[in-house]
Each structure stands twice: as structure tokens, then as C-alpha cells.
Amino acid sequence: MKSTFLSCILAAAFCCICSGASPADTIDPKAKSIYDASIAAAKKVTSFDAVAEVKMTLPANQIRPAYLDRPAHLVMTFDSADGSSMKFRIETLKDGKPTRVITNNDETTLVVDLATKEYMDLGNTIDPILAEVLQQFPHWIMEQKRSSDEDEHSPKPVSITLAPEETLDGTPCDVVRIARKMTLIEGGPEGEANPAPQQSIRMVTTIAIARTDMIPRRLTESITQEDGTLVGPPSTTMLYSKVKVNAPIDSMLFTQKIPEGFAKAAIPKQEENGVKQGRMVFKDGGPMPEGTTVKQSEQPRNGLAIQVGDKAPDFQLKALDGSDVTLASLKGKVVLLDFWATWCGPCKQVMPTIQKLNDDFKDKGVVVMGVNTFERGEGAAKKYMDSKKYTYGCLLKGDELAKTYGINAIPTLIIINKDGTIAKAEVGVSGNPEKDLREAITQALAK
């Protein structure tokens, strides 16, 4: 599967944030050494074969996703060093036997349901079954393969410590606990007498790292406030057993034949496939867990103060060239606002798509604007835009506007109709962002 697909998987809904250690936080040298060695091992993974299982404690009134507590045999190969090209096979298991098989190679994705005797040929896409596939992937390995140290603003771990060692799946494991502190809002704008209080959360990742190959056998993630109160989604644990790393893989595993007598099933629309996948906040152009808040973008009200159909709040912000831009001055045009920051990996990941949309629609009554938000350095936005040769508009010091919209996770994408009402509001990116945004803009132009 090519890099576009991986970008959709890993651009994961997240908010990026700033870090800061408290006096109690410590970096244990031994724990860091084990953690660093595991990162190095993950970057070198060329194939991964394991039984994966997701564990999550949900409130009694919340519907339990089908993928929970349902093990799956996953086999995948990475065809590029950064993991942007891959092939995979996922077999959902019941009593140790496959009940549903998904295969993906360079040409097609095929889903065969052995229980219902149906199949789906998805071609070279994964969107209709994205949620199902995402749950089984070894995200941590994929994140390390894609991560880099180029972003000096990336939130770093404020604490790396050792927990008691364990034996999982017959393998001795060192247990490392990594904490990252994230400040959602760094006070108010310049000159404000009573700036808003900072809102800090902690992303805690606990990894049981096998001593044999330095690859995780268990990974648990949780998000808490500074007082330890859980926030965001429930704590999630990924378990991996029968792990084989860098073993030879027969390429025929990624191709399957449709069994005789199986009926062709209708391909579900993406929005019918459970909730739309939220995205994590990644560290630098690569994924998590450098400070992430998971947002599900189909929650009621979307976590935002505005929704589709609402009147978009007006604003007056400075552009990079020093000119003033107001929403009122853009009435009669479709407006795309992309709330972003230079330290936000997922924000930067979607920016080439924003540029492409700007190029395609700039002469068709569409105004594309990045809204630089929660930025850390004076001039950082212009420096980054110039370095990437992005030519779409950029508005500065968008913190107050972000708070007006109820934004505490970026990227957040807002499309405004010609009459000033909200056409689309989404936290994070998911599925095929270019396709989704293009369709939303086209629909807004037609009104």
C-alpha cells in the first residue's frame, strides 16, 4: 500500500501541543536506553508477523466496537525504509481459526468473509474498512519508521521510567513508561490583562519491550489531566503474541482467491463503517506518541463550539504580508480555514493537500487560508511557509479565533459557505482528506 494510504492511517486525529516538565518528572538513563534501542529496532523492521488484540475498558452505556477482544493474525511487509509502502494480510480469528480475511498488495484490497460467504473487492483503497484495519496495525512500529528529528518544536518526553519487568508470551520484557506533557492553550494573546489559564494534559505510554528483539509485546496509552483524571478516549492496550520480526514472508500471502460460491457484498460507505477515525497528534511529521490527544471527529458537536449550518464567527487577522483580512470581506466566496502550527506533525502532513486545493480552486471563487494557531516562535509561520514554497494565504495569531471556534486540537479544518455559514468542520484528518475536502468545497460552490 502506498504512502497516501499510510498518511491517512497515521495522520492520525490528534492535537499537537507544547511540553514542559514538572519537578517530579525524571528521565531514567536505563529506561531511556531501552526505549531508544526499541525505537532503533522499530526503524529497521522489514516484516511483522503476530497475533494482535485490542483491549479497552468502556463505560457501560457505550457501544462496544466489534474489533475489541477479537484477536487477529497480522502479517505485513514494509517495502520502504519509512514504512510508506507496505502489503498486509489480516485474519480475524475465532477459536484460533480465520473468520474474515483482508489482503492488500500493490494492486487491490480484497475482503473475504468466511462466516457469511461474501467478499468485497475494494480496488486500491482501504477507506470502507479503515477503522477495522487501523485497530490491528502495529502503530508504534509504523510511527517510529516515519518519525524524524527535524522538527525542533516537537514535544519531547518529560519522563521515562522503568516499571517492574514482566514475561509476556513467554518472553522477558522490560516495561518502560513514557510521559509527555501537553499544554493546549499557552495563555491569551499579547496584551490581554487576564489570559486564559493553561490547560495541561499528559499522554502516558507504557510499553513492554521484549529483550529478544526490542519490539513491544504490549502497549498501553492513556490521557490524563495533571491531577491524574482520565480524559479523552478510554485507556487502550494493544497486545502482540507469537511475534516474528524480519522473517521471510511469502508474497502470495497478500493475494487471495475468491472462494467458489461466495457472493459479492455491497461496499459500505465510509460514514456507515462505525465512527469516522479521529486522528492523533503526532510529534514531528511522524506519528505519536509525542503528545497526542485523540479526538473522534464524528462525536456530537464535534467538540467544537460551531457546527455545520451555524453562522461562522467573523474575524480580523493579519496576513503574512501585514494586511488585515476579515471574514466579512470574503463573503460571496467559499473559504477554507486550516488551523495549524509549525510544531504540529499532522498539520504539516496535510499542508501539501491544502496547497493543491488552493491551486485547483483559487480561480473558482475559493479562498484558502492557514490560520497559524498556538504558535511558539515569532516568525515561525512565515519561515515554514517560505521554506516549503506554500503560496496559499496564512493568517497570524489565530489563538482567539481558535478559542471562539472551540478548537483545542489541531489541525482543525473549517469550510465556510458563500453566505457565511459553516459547510464543514472537522478536527484532525481521516480517510482521504483531499477527496473529502474537494467534495465539500465543490458542494459549497454549487450552493
Backbone torsions as a table, in degrees:
resi	resn	phi	psi	omega
1	MET	NA	137.9	-171.2
2	LYS	-83.7	177.7	-171.0
3	SER	-64.9	-30.1	179.1
4	THR	-57.9	-42.5	179.1
5	PHE	-64.5	-44.1	-178.8
6	LEU	-65.0	-36.3	177.3
7	SER	-60.7	-39.7	178.5
8	CYS	-65.5	-37.3	-179.2
9	ILE	-69.7	-44.2	-170.1
10	LEU	-96.9	-14.1	-178.7
11	ALA	-70.9	25.4	-176.2
12	ALA	-15.7	112.9	-145.6
13	ALA	-70.9	113.5	176.4
14	PHE	-147.6	165.3	170.8
15	CYS	-111.6	139.4	176.8
16	CYS	-100.2	149.4	-173.1
17	ILE	-150.0	175.1	-179.2
18	CYS	-97.1	154.4	-175.9
19	SER	-110.6	162.1	176.3
20	GLY	-172.3	129.1	-175.8
21	ALA	-87.5	145.5	172.0
22	SER	-94.1	163.0	-176.2
23	PRO	-56.4	-28.4	-176.4
24	ALA	-78.2	-14.9	-177.7
25	ASP	-74.7	140.4	-179.6
26	THR	-138.4	150.8	172.1
27	ILE	-110.8	103.5	179.7
28	ASP	-77.8	123.5	-175.9
29	PRO	-57.0	-41.4	-179.6
30	LYS	-66.5	-44.1	179.0
31	ALA	-61.5	-43.3	179.7
32	LYS	-63.9	-38.5	179.7
33	SER	-62.5	-42.5	178.3
34	ILE	-66.0	-43.6	179.8
35	TYR	-61.5	-46.7	-180.0
36	ASP	-63.1	-39.1	179.2
37	ALA	-65.4	-35.4	177.9
38	SER	-68.6	-39.5	176.7
39	ILE	-60.8	-45.3	179.6
40	ALA	-61.7	-40.6	179.3
41	ALA	-66.4	-40.0	-179.8
42	ALA	-62.2	-38.5	-179.3
43	LYS	-63.6	-24.7	-176.9
44	LYS	-95.5	1.9	-178.3
45	VAL	-67.8	127.5	176.2
46	THR	-108.4	-23.3	175.4
47	SER	-150.0	151.6	-177.3
48	PHE	-140.9	126.6	-177.9
49	ASP	-133.4	117.6	-176.3
50	ALA	-162.9	165.8	168.3
51	VAL	-98.0	122.1	-176.5
52	ALA	-110.2	145.8	179.3
53	GLU	-148.5	136.5	-179.5
54	VAL	-102.7	131.9	176.4
55	LYS	-120.5	136.7	179.8
56	MET	-154.8	135.2	175.6
57	THR	-94.0	118.1	-175.9
58	LEU	-112.2	151.5	173.3
59	PRO	-58.9	153.3	-175.3
60	ALA	-60.5	-29.8	-176.2
61	ASN	-91.2	4.9	-178.1
62	GLN	-100.4	135.3	179.8
63	ILE	-64.4	133.6	-177.9
64	ARG	-86.3	118.7	179.0
65	PRO	-59.0	148.2	-176.2
66	ALA	-64.4	-26.9	-174.5
67	TYR	-76.5	-15.3	-178.0
68	LEU	-69.2	141.8	176.8
69	ASP	58.7	21.2	178.2
70	ARG	-118.7	101.3	-176.5
71	PRO	-65.1	154.6	178.2
72	ALA	-141.8	138.9	175.0
73	HIS	-88.1	117.4	-177.1
74	LEU	-111.6	130.4	171.8
75	VAL	-128.1	127.0	178.4
76	MET	-146.9	150.7	174.5
77	THR	-123.5	145.1	176.6
78	PHE	-104.5	121.8	-175.7
79	ASP	-95.4	3.0	176.1
80	SER	-142.7	156.3	-174.9
81	ALA	-62.3	-34.3	-178.6
82	ASP	-90.1	6.2	177.0
83	GLY	74.2	12.1	-176.5
84	SER	-78.0	-12.2	176.6
85	SER	-128.1	131.6	-174.1
86	MET	-154.0	168.7	169.6
87	LYS	-133.5	151.2	179.7
88	PHE	-152.9	161.4	174.5
89	ARG	-138.1	129.8	178.3
90	ILE	-125.5	122.7	176.9
91	GLU	-113.8	110.2	174.0
92	THR	-69.7	132.6	-172.2
93	LEU	-111.3	144.4	170.4
94	LYS	-138.1	121.0	-174.8
95	ASP	54.9	34.4	176.7
96	GLY	81.3	1.9	-178.2
97	LYS	-116.8	144.1	-179.2
98	PRO	-66.1	136.5	173.8
99	THR	-117.4	-17.3	-178.3
100	ARG	-153.5	131.5	-175.7
101	VAL	-125.5	126.7	176.0
102	ILE	-116.1	126.3	175.6
103	THR	-123.4	144.2	178.7
104	ASN	-140.7	130.3	173.4
105	ASN	-133.8	-162.6	-176.7
106	ASP	-69.2	-13.4	-172.8
107	GLU	-111.1	-37.8	-172.9
108	THR	-156.5	160.4	171.7
109	THR	-116.3	124.9	-177.6
110	LEU	-123.8	132.8	178.4
111	VAL	-116.7	121.0	178.8
112	VAL	-119.3	118.5	179.5
113	ASP	-98.2	106.5	-176.2
114	LEU	-73.2	-21.8	-179.2
115	ALA	-76.9	-42.4	-177.9
116	THR	-96.3	-8.2	-177.2
117	LYS	59.1	48.2	176.8
118	GLU	-130.2	162.0	177.7
119	TYR	-143.1	157.7	173.9
120	MET	-131.4	129.7	173.2
121	ASP	-103.7	106.6	-173.5
122	LEU	-92.3	-1.2	-175.8
123	GLY	66.4	-150.5	-177.4
124	ASN	-91.9	57.9	176.7
125	THR	-146.6	166.3	179.9
126	ILE	-135.2	-5.0	-171.3
127	ASP	-50.1	-46.2	-175.5
128	PRO	-63.2	-20.8	-179.3
129	ILE	-122.1	22.8	-174.7
130	LEU	-56.3	-47.2	-177.3
131	ALA	-60.0	-41.8	-179.4
132	GLU	-63.8	-44.3	-177.6
133	VAL	-69.1	-41.8	-176.6
134	LEU	-55.8	-37.0	-173.5
135	GLN	-66.6	-23.9	-174.6
136	GLN	-96.8	-18.7	-174.9
137	PHE	-66.8	146.9	175.0
138	PRO	-78.4	77.3	-172.4
139	HIS	-54.8	-40.7	-175.0
140	TRP	-62.3	-42.5	177.8
141	ILE	-62.7	-45.5	-177.8
142	MET	-64.4	-37.5	179.2
143	GLU	-64.3	-43.2	-179.4
144	GLN	-66.4	-35.8	179.8
145	LYS	-65.3	-31.9	-177.3
146	ARG	-92.4	-17.7	-173.2
147	SER	-73.2	159.2	177.2
148	SER	-147.2	171.9	-179.5
149	ASP	-104.9	15.9	-172.4
150	GLU	-74.4	-21.1	-175.5
151	ASP	-93.0	104.4	-176.6
152	GLU	-69.2	-15.1	-178.9
153	HIS	-93.2	3.5	-177.5
154	SER	-63.2	132.4	174.5
155	PRO	-61.9	135.7	-178.6
156	LYS	-109.5	160.0	175.8
157	PRO	-59.4	136.1	175.4
158	VAL	-97.1	-13.2	180.0
159	SER	-150.9	131.2	173.0
160	ILE	-135.6	113.5	-175.1
161	THR	-134.4	163.6	178.1
162	LEU	-98.9	137.4	169.6
163	ALA	-104.2	169.7	179.6
164	PRO	-56.4	139.1	-180.0
165	GLU	-64.9	155.4	-179.5
166	GLU	-138.0	165.0	171.7
167	THR	-116.6	117.5	-179.4
168	LEU	-120.7	131.5	-179.4
169	ASP	53.5	36.6	178.5
170	GLY	76.1	9.8	-175.3
171	THR	-118.7	123.6	175.9
172	PRO	-61.6	134.3	-176.9
173	CYS	-130.5	139.3	167.2
174	ASP	-88.4	134.0	-176.8
175	VAL	-105.6	117.9	-176.5
176	VAL	-114.7	133.8	-180.0
177	ARG	-112.8	122.1	-177.5
178	ILE	-116.5	128.2	178.7
179	ALA	-120.6	139.9	175.4
180	ARG	-127.8	133.7	179.7
181	LYS	-99.8	135.7	-176.2
182	MET	-131.1	128.0	177.2
183	THR	-101.8	117.5	-174.6
184	LEU	-72.3	-38.7	-179.5
185	ILE	-135.2	122.5	-179.4
186	GLU	-90.5	68.5	179.1
187	GLY	69.9	-169.4	-178.0
188	GLY	-95.0	-176.8	-179.2
189	PRO	-71.3	167.1	-179.5
190	GLU	-57.9	137.0	176.6
191	GLY	87.3	-7.3	-179.0
192	GLU	-75.4	129.1	-175.2
193	ALA	-67.2	-42.1	-177.8
194	ASN	-124.8	80.7	-178.1
195	PRO	-63.3	153.4	179.4
196	ALA	-64.1	144.3	179.3
197	PRO	-65.8	148.9	177.8
198	GLN	-68.9	144.4	177.8
199	GLN	-114.7	110.0	-176.3
200	SER	-108.9	140.6	174.1
201	ILE	-132.8	163.5	179.2
202	ARG	-126.1	130.2	173.2
203	MET	-99.5	117.7	-177.2
204	VAL	-113.6	124.9	178.2
205	THR	-118.9	123.8	177.9
206	THR	-113.3	120.5	-173.3
207	ILE	-121.1	126.0	171.6
208	ALA	-92.4	108.4	-172.0
209	ILE	-102.2	120.0	-178.7
210	ALA	-67.4	133.3	-180.0
211	ARG	-70.7	-21.8	-176.8
212	THR	-71.0	-40.9	-175.7
213	ASP	-133.0	0.2	179.1
214	MET	65.1	22.4	179.4
215	ILE	-106.2	139.9	-177.5
216	PRO	-61.0	140.6	170.0
217	ARG	-106.3	-19.3	174.5
218	ARG	-150.1	140.3	179.5
219	LEU	-141.1	121.9	-179.4
220	THR	-119.3	133.8	179.8
221	GLU	-124.0	139.0	175.5
222	SER	-147.4	155.9	179.2
223	ILE	-123.8	127.7	-178.4
224	THR	-131.9	159.9	167.2
225	GLN	-77.1	173.4	-178.8
226	GLU	-61.3	-27.0	-179.9
227	ASP	-84.7	3.2	178.0
228	GLY	94.4	-3.6	179.5
229	THR	-70.8	128.9	179.4
230	LEU	-66.6	138.3	175.1
231	VAL	-134.8	169.8	179.2
232	GLY	71.2	-153.4	-178.0
233	PRO	-72.1	162.4	177.6
234	PRO	-61.1	155.1	175.5
235	SER	-57.7	134.0	-176.2
236	THR	-120.6	137.6	178.1
237	THR	-123.2	130.2	173.6
238	MET	-105.8	128.2	178.5
239	LEU	-112.6	137.6	177.1
240	TYR	-128.0	128.7	178.4
241	SER	-131.2	165.4	-178.8
242	LYS	52.5	43.7	-173.2
243	VAL	-77.6	133.2	171.1
244	LYS	-129.0	124.7	-177.8
245	VAL	-115.4	133.6	176.6
246	ASN	61.8	25.7	175.7
247	ALA	-83.1	151.8	176.7
248	PRO	-60.3	137.1	-179.3
249	ILE	-122.5	129.2	176.6
250	ASP	-72.4	120.1	-177.2
251	SER	-61.4	-19.2	179.2
252	MET	-67.5	-18.2	177.8
253	LEU	-62.0	-24.2	-175.1
254	PHE	-92.5	10.5	176.4
255	THR	-130.4	134.4	176.6
256	GLN	-134.2	151.4	177.4
257	LYS	-94.4	147.2	178.1
258	ILE	-75.8	120.4	-179.0
259	PRO	-60.9	146.4	-179.6
260	GLU	-61.6	135.4	177.6
261	GLY	89.7	-5.4	179.7
262	PHE	-78.3	138.9	-178.5
263	ALA	-91.3	149.2	178.1
264	LYS	-79.6	123.2	-178.1
265	ALA	-91.6	153.2	176.7
266	ALA	-69.0	140.1	178.8
267	ILE	-81.7	121.6	-177.8
268	PRO	-69.2	147.9	172.4
269	LYS	-70.4	152.4	-174.5
270	GLN	-58.4	-40.2	-176.5
271	GLU	-70.7	-13.8	178.3
272	GLU	-87.7	-7.0	-173.8
273	ASN	-93.5	59.2	-178.7
274	GLY	72.2	-162.3	-179.2
275	VAL	-73.5	150.5	176.0
276	LYS	-68.0	142.6	-174.3
277	GLN	-71.9	126.1	171.2
278	GLY	-74.8	170.5	-179.1
279	ARG	-123.7	150.3	-179.6
280	MET	-86.8	163.2	173.6
281	VAL	-93.4	117.4	-175.2
282	PHE	-92.6	169.8	-178.2
283	LYS	-80.0	-74.3	-170.8
284	ASP	-119.7	-115.3	164.2
285	GLY	-81.4	-8.4	176.5
286	GLY	-110.3	172.7	-169.4
287	PRO	-73.8	173.3	172.7
288	MET	-20.8	-162.2	-24.7
289	PRO	-89.2	39.4	-172.4
290	GLU	-75.6	21.3	-178.8
291	GLY	128.3	82.8	-172.0
292	THR	-133.5	142.1	172.9
293	THR	-122.6	122.9	-176.7
294	VAL	-87.9	127.5	176.8
295	LYS	-119.8	135.6	173.8
296	GLN	-96.7	120.5	-168.1
297	SER	-81.2	2.4	176.2
298	GLU	-113.0	15.4	176.4
299	GLN	-65.8	154.7	173.9
300	PRO	-54.7	133.8	-179.0
301	ARG	66.2	-2.5	172.2
302	ASN	61.9	10.0	-176.6
303	GLY	75.6	-0.2	-177.4
304	LEU	-102.3	162.9	178.6
305	ALA	-83.8	-13.2	179.0
306	ILE	-123.2	153.5	-179.8
307	GLN	-137.6	170.4	179.0
308	VAL	-54.9	131.2	-179.7
309	GLY	97.6	-20.8	178.5
310	ASP	-71.5	157.2	173.5
311	LYS	-74.4	127.9	-179.2
312	ALA	-71.5	132.1	177.8
313	PRO	-61.1	137.7	177.9
314	ASP	-73.4	163.4	178.5
315	PHE	-154.0	161.6	170.6
316	GLN	-138.1	111.8	-177.3
317	LEU	-131.9	155.5	177.4
318	LYS	-82.3	137.0	172.5
319	ALA	-88.2	172.3	-178.8
320	LEU	-58.7	-31.5	-178.6
321	ASP	-84.9	4.3	178.3
322	GLY	92.0	-8.3	179.7
323	SER	-74.9	155.5	176.5
324	ASP	-90.1	135.6	178.1
325	VAL	-123.4	129.5	176.2
326	THR	-119.7	153.1	176.3
327	LEU	-67.4	-35.4	-179.5
328	ALA	-58.6	-35.7	-178.8
329	SER	-70.8	-13.7	-177.9
330	LEU	-101.8	5.2	-179.8
331	LYS	-59.4	138.1	-175.6
332	GLY	97.9	-8.4	176.0
333	LYS	-117.1	155.2	171.4
334	VAL	-84.3	132.7	-175.2
335	VAL	-118.9	129.9	172.4
336	LEU	-109.5	119.4	175.8
337	LEU	-107.8	129.1	178.3
338	ASP	-119.1	104.5	179.3
339	PHE	-78.8	123.6	-170.4
340	TRP	-151.2	170.4	173.0
341	ALA	-148.8	155.9	-176.3
342	THR	-69.4	-21.0	-178.4
343	TRP	-90.8	2.8	-174.5
344	CYS	-99.6	110.0	-179.3
345	GLY	-58.0	-52.0	-179.9
346	PRO	-61.4	-33.1	177.4
347	CYS	-60.4	-48.0	-177.8
348	LYS	-68.5	-27.8	-179.3
349	GLN	-68.2	-32.6	-177.3
350	VAL	-90.5	-10.5	-175.1
351	MET	-62.4	-36.8	174.7
352	PRO	-59.5	-34.3	176.2
353	THR	-67.0	-41.6	178.1
354	ILE	-61.0	-42.0	178.5
355	GLN	-62.6	-42.8	-179.5
356	LYS	-63.4	-41.7	177.9
357	LEU	-64.3	-39.0	177.3
358	ASN	-61.1	-45.7	-179.7
359	ASP	-61.9	-38.4	-175.3
360	ASP	-78.9	-26.8	-172.1
361	PHE	-116.0	-1.6	-172.0
362	LYS	-63.4	-25.1	179.5
363	ASP	-102.2	16.9	-176.2
364	LYS	-122.8	21.9	177.7
365	GLY	84.9	28.2	179.7
366	VAL	-123.3	134.7	176.4
367	VAL	-114.2	123.2	-180.0
368	VAL	-107.4	125.8	-178.3
369	MET	-134.7	125.8	165.0
370	GLY	-79.3	142.7	176.8
371	VAL	-117.3	101.9	-177.0
372	ASN	-69.9	121.8	-167.0
373	THR	-133.6	140.3	177.6
374	PHE	53.9	37.1	-177.0
375	GLU	-74.7	156.4	-175.1
376	ARG	-107.0	-23.1	-175.1
377	GLY	-128.9	135.7	177.1
378	GLU	-62.7	128.0	179.1
379	GLY	82.9	0.4	-176.4
380	ALA	-64.7	-38.7	-177.5
381	ALA	-64.2	-48.4	-179.4
382	LYS	-63.1	-42.2	-179.7
383	LYS	-60.1	-43.1	-178.1
384	TYR	-71.1	-45.1	179.0
385	MET	-58.1	-43.0	-179.7
386	ASP	-66.1	-40.4	-177.0
387	SER	-65.1	-30.4	-179.6
388	LYS	-96.1	-2.2	179.8
389	LYS	59.7	36.3	174.5
390	TYR	-78.7	135.6	-173.7
391	THR	-113.0	-3.4	177.9
392	TYR	-75.7	164.8	-174.4
393	GLY	-66.1	154.3	177.0
394	CYS	-140.7	125.5	177.8
395	LEU	-102.6	143.2	-173.4
396	LEU	-104.8	157.3	175.4
397	LYS	52.1	58.6	-177.8
398	GLY	-89.6	16.7	-175.2
399	ASP	-59.3	-47.3	-177.8
400	GLU	-64.8	-40.2	178.6
401	LEU	-64.9	-40.3	178.3
402	ALA	-60.1	-42.2	179.0
403	LYS	-66.9	-35.3	177.3
404	THR	-62.4	-38.7	178.3
405	TYR	-78.6	-10.4	-177.7
406	GLY	80.4	27.1	-175.5
407	ILE	-88.4	124.5	169.7
408	ASN	-131.4	12.6	176.9
409	ALA	-140.0	134.3	178.6
410	ILE	-128.4	152.2	5.0
411	PRO	-73.6	146.1	168.5
412	THR	-123.2	131.4	-174.9
413	LEU	-114.3	126.4	-179.0
414	ILE	-122.6	127.9	172.7
415	ILE	-112.2	129.6	-176.3
416	ILE	-114.6	130.0	178.9
417	ASN	-67.0	168.1	179.6
418	LYS	-62.1	-26.0	179.8
419	ASP	-90.1	5.3	176.3
420	GLY	90.0	7.2	177.5
421	THR	-95.9	159.7	-177.9
422	ILE	-77.0	125.1	177.7
423	ALA	-96.7	-32.6	-178.7
424	LYS	-156.3	138.0	177.3
425	ALA	-142.3	117.4	-175.0
426	GLU	-142.5	133.2	176.0
427	VAL	-91.5	125.3	-179.1
428	GLY	79.3	-179.1	176.9
429	VAL	-128.2	149.9	-178.5
430	SER	-154.8	168.2	177.5
431	GLY	57.8	-122.9	177.9
432	ASN	-116.4	90.2	-173.1
433	PRO	-59.4	-38.5	179.5
434	GLU	-62.7	-45.5	179.8
435	LYS	-62.2	-46.5	-177.8
436	ASP	-63.5	-45.4	-179.0
437	LEU	-69.2	-39.6	179.4
438	ARG	-61.4	-43.7	179.5
439	GLU	-64.2	-42.0	-179.8
440	ALA	-65.1	-40.5	178.3
441	ILE	-66.0	-43.2	179.3
442	THR	-61.2	-42.6	178.0
443	GLN	-64.4	-39.6	179.1
444	ALA	-66.3	-37.3	177.3
445	LEU	-64.5	-31.1	-176.7
446	ALA	-76.4	-13.8	-177.4
447	LYS	-78.3	NA	NA
